[in-house]
Amino acid sequence: MNLLVTGAAGFIGSAYVRALLRPDTADPPHITVLDKLTYAGSRDNLPHGHPRLEFVHGDICDAAVVDRLMARADQVVHLAAESHVDRSIDGAAEFVRTNVLGTQTLLDAALRHGVGPFVHVSTDEVYGSIETGSWPEEHPLRPSSPYSASKASSDLLALAYHRTHGLDVRVTRCSNNYGPRQFPEKVVPLFVTNLLDGLTVPLYGEGRNVRDWLHVEDHCHGIELVRTGGRPGEVYNIGGGTELSNKELTALLLQACGATWERVEHVEDRKGHDLRYSVDWSKARTELGYRPRHDFTTGLDATVAWYRDNRAWWEPLKRRGEGGPV
């Protein structure tokens, strides 16, 4: 079986591919990775020379490249996306181009070549903010940022290809991911790497914003369950089961890095900053047997240790001046 995975030189995509390339993988596919290698992607996140892995440097908006790869694919897992909220606030055009037009290019090619399942990986941010309770998959979409609006648009487009054309599309919506190899513009790697370097960390407002935390390997497990056992045309929430305010998360990261609150700099809150995200992932649990496998405390400690032990991976990225408040 030939599996096309887009965006797999990034954080989540590379974790997904590495999991599928493990020797104990049942019915292992041949994997073709299509990645543009933007600032957040690195070829070094993937194994070199693996017999079941082919890497193609290309853009999901390039119809010719996409058509060539789709012609020999059986299934697709689509992870390629612009994903940083702050960058989308500064300029939305690239988010619309990649997340909406890129997804449409892939869907058109998948339809043309009869490829499926087509797993479209999305985010809980498409739901907007929720004061109490948790969003089920049927909750109306109310995105707040240009990033989440572009992802909501691509979700609806993908589902429309199922309803109109019968394409086997399956959508996943995950909560906040953490783990090794996450680009240091996101909260966990940004805070950890700053603290390890003796710098301050930027915390939006009073840090009251609440997020559910999901280890990247649990997310990848959920994606694989949806690919192999999900139903066409369905949406599946994938959560981690650990809700923390940004202030609570900061306290844990300070403790893990041996730092104090003197290293925290409160900065002006983000425009349109959603207060709370929380997904109801009972559908994935009931239908697919999904459950997070990583205890958050253990997973966070291991993540901090990875950044402590792998300066050669993140220091060049920091020197490029990337990163910002969360």
N, C-alpha and C positions, 0 to 999 in steps of 0.2 A: 504494500500500500504506500502511495506517495502522498506525503502531507506537506502542504505549503504553509509556512508560518511567516507572517509579516511582522516586522519590528522586533525580531528576535535577537538583535545585538544590544537591546536595552535591558533594563532591570528585570521586568517580569518575563519578557519573552525569552531571554537567555536562561532564566531559571527553569522555564517550562521545557525548553529544548534539552537542557542538561539532564532533566528528570527523565525524559523519553529516551535519552541515549545511555541510561544506566544498563548494565548487563542483565539485570533481573527484570527488565521491562517485558511484559507479556505482549505478544504479537507486535514486535517493534516495527515502526514505520521507517521508510526512507524519508528524510526531512530535507526540504529545500527552504532556506531562509532568504527572504527578500528584505533588505534593510538599506536605508539611505545613508546610514552612518552620520546622522546629525550630531550636534554637540553631546547629546545624552547617550549615544550608542558607541560601542567599541567592538571591533572584531575579536579582541582578546577576551571578551566575555564568553566566547564560545570555543569549544575544542577545535584544534587544528588537525587536519588529516584524518578525521574520523570517517570510516567507510560508509556510514549511513547519513552523513551530513554534507550538503552542498550549500555554499554561501554565494549569494548573488548580490552585488552592490547595485542597488537601483531604487527608484522612486515608485511608490504605489500609484502615483498620478501619471506615470508613463504607460500609456495604454499598450504600446508595442511590447514592452518588457513583461507587463502583467499578462498579456494574452499568451505569450510564449511559455511562461511558466504555468499558467492555468491549464494549458492544453495537455500537460502531462501530470497534472495533479488529480488526486482522487478526493481529497478533503482539504479544507482551509481552516486555520486558526488565525484570526486577524487581530493583531495587537498593535500594529503601527499607529501611532498617534502623537500629536503634540499635546502635552499633558500638564504643563505648569501654569497654574491659575494667574500668577503675577505677570507672566509673559503675555498671556492672552489679554490682560487688562491694558498692557502697554501697546499691544498691536494684535488685532484679531485675524488679520488676513491669512496668515500662514495656518492658523487653526482651522479656518473654514476650508482652505485649500486641501490640507492633508486629511483632516478628520471627516469632512463631508465629501468632497470631490474624489479623494483617494478611495474612500469606501465605495462610492458609486462606480468607480473604475473597476474595482475588484468584483463587485456584484455583477456588473455587466459581463465580465469575462467568465465568471463562474456560471452564469446562466447560459452563456453561449456554448460552453463546453460541458454542461451537465454535471458540474462538480457539487458535491455535498456529502456530509454536512459542511456548512459554512458557519463557524463559531465566531461571532462578533463580540469582542471583549470590551465592555463598557465600564461605567463607574456609578457609584451611588450618588454622585453629585448631580446627576440629571434630575433627581427628585426635588432638589431644593432643600430647604431647612424644615425640620420637624421638632416641635416643642416637646411632645411626649409620644410614647409608643414607638413603633417601628414601621417602615414602609413595606407593604407587600408589593409584589411585582405589578399589580394592577393600579397602583397609585398614580394619579396624574403627574406628568413631568412638569416641573417648574424650575428650570435651571436659572442660576443667578449670575454666572460669569460667562464671558464669551467662550471659555474653554468648555464648561458644562453644556452650554447651548449648542456648541458644535458637536459634542458627543450625543446629546439628545437627538439632534437632527440625524446623525448617522444611525442611531438606534431605529428611529422611525423609518428611515429609508430602507434599512436592512429588513425590517419586519414587513414593509410594503412589498418587497420583492418576493417574500413568501406568500403573501395574500394575493398578489396579482399574478405572479408567475409560477407559484408552487415551489420555489427554490427552498431547499432544506436549510433554513436559517435558524440558528439558536443564539440567543443573546445572554451574556452574563453581565451582572452589575456587582462590582466588588466594593468593599469598604477600603479604608486606607491601608496600604501595604507597607511592610517594613522588612528588612533583612539585608544580607550582604549585597554589594555591588549596586546599590541604589545611588544615582547621581546626587552629589552633595548640594542640591538646591532644595531638596525636600527636607522636612523637619528633622527626622531622626539622623540621617547622615550629616546634615548641615550642623546641627547642634553638637553631635559627637566629635566631628572633625575640628570644629572651632574650639571646643573644650580641650581636646587633646593638644591643640596648638597654643593653649593659654589665652585664647581670645574670648570676647564676650559673645553672647548669643542673643539674637533679636526675637522678642516675643510680641506678637500683635496684641495691642490693647492690654486688657487685664488677664488674658489667657483663658477666658471663659468658654471658648468654642470647644465643643465636644465631638470627638470622632471615635468610631469603632476601629480597632486595630486588628489586622490580619497578616499573619506571616506569609511571605511570598510563596513558600512551598505549599502552604495550605491552599492559597489561591490557585496555584498551578494544579493541585490535586482536584479542586473543584472544576476547573476548566476541562480537565481530562474526563471527569465524570460526565460533564455535559456533552463533550464530543462523542463519547462512546455510548452514552445511555440516555441523553436528553431527548425531548420530543421536538420535532420540527415546529417552528413558529412560536416557540415558548421562550419566556424570559426567566432566568434563574438568578436570584440574589445569592451572593457568596459573602458571608460575614465571618468575623473572627471571634465575636462574643466578648470583647473587652472594650468597654466604653470609658474613655478618659478625657478630661478637659486638657487643653494644651498646657495649662499650669500644672496639672497633675503629671502629665508626661514629662514636662521640663524638670520637675522635682526628681523623677526617676532617673533621667539622664544625668542630672547633676550628681546624684548619688553614685551612679555607675562610673562616672569619670572623676570622682573625688573632688568635685567643685562645689562652690556655695552660690547662694543667690546674688552675691556681689557681681557675679559674671553674667547676669541677665540684664539686658537693656530693653525696656518697654518702648515699642515704636508705635506710630500711628496705625490704627486698625486698617485692614485691607478694605477697599471699596466693595460693597455688596457681600461682606463676609457672612456666610451661613453660620448660624449659631450651633446647630446640632444635626448630625447625620446618624441614622440608625436603620439598618436593613433587617427585615424579617426573612431569615433564610430557612424557614421551616419547609418550604417547597422542595428545596434541594436536599434537605435532610430526609424528608418522607419519600420522595421519588427516586433519589439517587444514592441515599445513604451517606451524604456528605456530613462530615463533622471536622472542625479544626483539630489538628493533631498536636499543635505546638502550644504549650503553656506560655502565656505572654511574658511572665517574669524570666523564665529560662530562655525564651527566644530573644528577648531584648538583651539580656546579658551576653548571649552568644554573638549577637549582632555587634554590640559595642566591642567585644573582643576581636571580631573580624576586622573592624576598622583600625583598632589598635595595632593589629599584627600585619596590616596590609597598606602601609603608608605609600608604598610604591604604586599602588593602584589609584589612590585618590589625591595625592599631593600634586601631580601634574594638572589635574582638573581644577584644583583650588588656585593654582598659579595662573590659570587662564582668567581668573576673576569671576567665575560663575558663582551663583548662589545668592540668597537674599532672605528676608524675613519670611515667616510662615504663618 
